[in-house]
Amino acid sequence: MSPAAWTVASIRRALEAKTISARELTKEFYARISLENPRLNCYLALSPERAYARADAIDENFRRGESLPVLAGVPVAIKDVLSTRGTTTTAGSRILENYVPPYDCTVVERLETAGAIILGKTNCDEFAMGSSNENSAYGPVLNPAAPDRVPGGSSGGSAAAVAANLAVAALGTDTGGSIRQPGALCGVPAMMPTYGRVSRYGLIAFASSLDRIGPFAQTTEDVARVLQVIAGRDPMDATSAGAPVPDYLPASNQPVKGLRLGIPKEYYGEGIDPQVRKKTEAAIERFNRLGCQPVEIRMPHTAYAVPVYYLIATAEASSNLARFDGVRYGLRVNGANLSEMYRKTRGTGFGSEVKRRIMLGTYALSAGYYEAYYLKAQKVRSLIARDFAEAFKKADVVLTPTSPVPAFKLGERTADPLTMYLADIFTVPGSLAGVTAISVPCGKTAEGLPVGLQIYGPHFGESRVLQLARAFEAAGGFAG
Ligand code: GLN
């Protein structure tokens, strides 16, 4: 069987039938990675020793008659902002080039306990700041669907790894769109869970009030399976929620007939690529045929989301990134005195986008400007959250395009940060509101570029969002 066909369920069947062992499957994926990765640049580091040790343990336990854990033998890729004991974790930055964490983040620990095989770490924009993966200090990732184009970002390596079948599932992080947008641009389902649904312990923080960890997979069902394993309260993360974790597969396997789809006018205005618009409208039409009811809604504060996001996210980043001072982690460039050492370390270690954000954030938080920028942004953030609360009174989910444009060409937007920031226009509102969303493929443009449909759900509405995504996939919606 070719790796293209592997899913959590098919791996389980093959292991049970003994047509393949976890070790053989791991080997198959590493062989494929060594063939494809030099070109695509999805993985920054591989952890074969760890992977084979886990695979052997699964094979051995199974031989001894133990039953297979839920993600037995499933090869997964982990975004390089997530700490992995013994494997270099760079966050896509020079400043952490040689950083080897002494512990695992909670999500990696949970995946491994559930039987998953961690293949390695995936490329991303430096400290997850970006929408194209071009801000990685280790070179861009190529979009498997079109090698002259970006995979999206910042979790571009994770999205591309799944799209190119170099992993069965992957974890990314989403602060303003970094799971959903690369998922859309690479053509794989990708989910941002509700804020607090998944522990952030061991995640290298970008903007702590916005950061989420979530899955990419080949199918919606596998997104649900991975979410199931990583969701839930973690005593190591005070912001992780105690709300009970539903059984996502049965909960999302309900008929969708009669569900109300909120279509916010503000998301269908100018600036959307005509082909993206067409595919999104066709997706709505498909839901219509499944018995769902589109309802027109208003989300009047949408236009403020990008500026609000770029104030709050940069403010939090300027504070979070203060810890990279050449003393405790990674790179140190010596200087004549302490402040020169700081300056040289940070000046050499950080890339230009990270520096831009630290400066913007420091400015927004500084005395005299705090009220005018940061405080005001926090107030507007509440209004954006209220837009979502109102929307979910009238509709069960909200449907929008994930990205206004399909994958753009490498280098096309790097000179203009503002155009790059606008790539986030449909994803940042939900990040600010703390709600959940999935991006699912909804066909391709005439040039063969994947288009993503975003399904927003209320806080802890993962089952609802997955329910619609599964129905859409079953009805052939992924192909458009
Ligand atoms: N593209 C957005 C940014 O550059 C979102 C990044 C993210 O979600 N990590 O901040």
Boltz pocket constraint, residues with backbone or C-beta under 6 A from the ligand:
constraints:
  - pocket:
      binder: B
      contacts: [[A, 127], [A, 128], [A, 129], [A, 130], [A, 131], [A, 153], [A, 154], [A, 173], [A, 174], [A, 175], [A, 176], [A, 177], [A, 178], [A, 179], [A, 206], [A, 313], [A, 420], [A, 424]]
      max_distance: 6.0
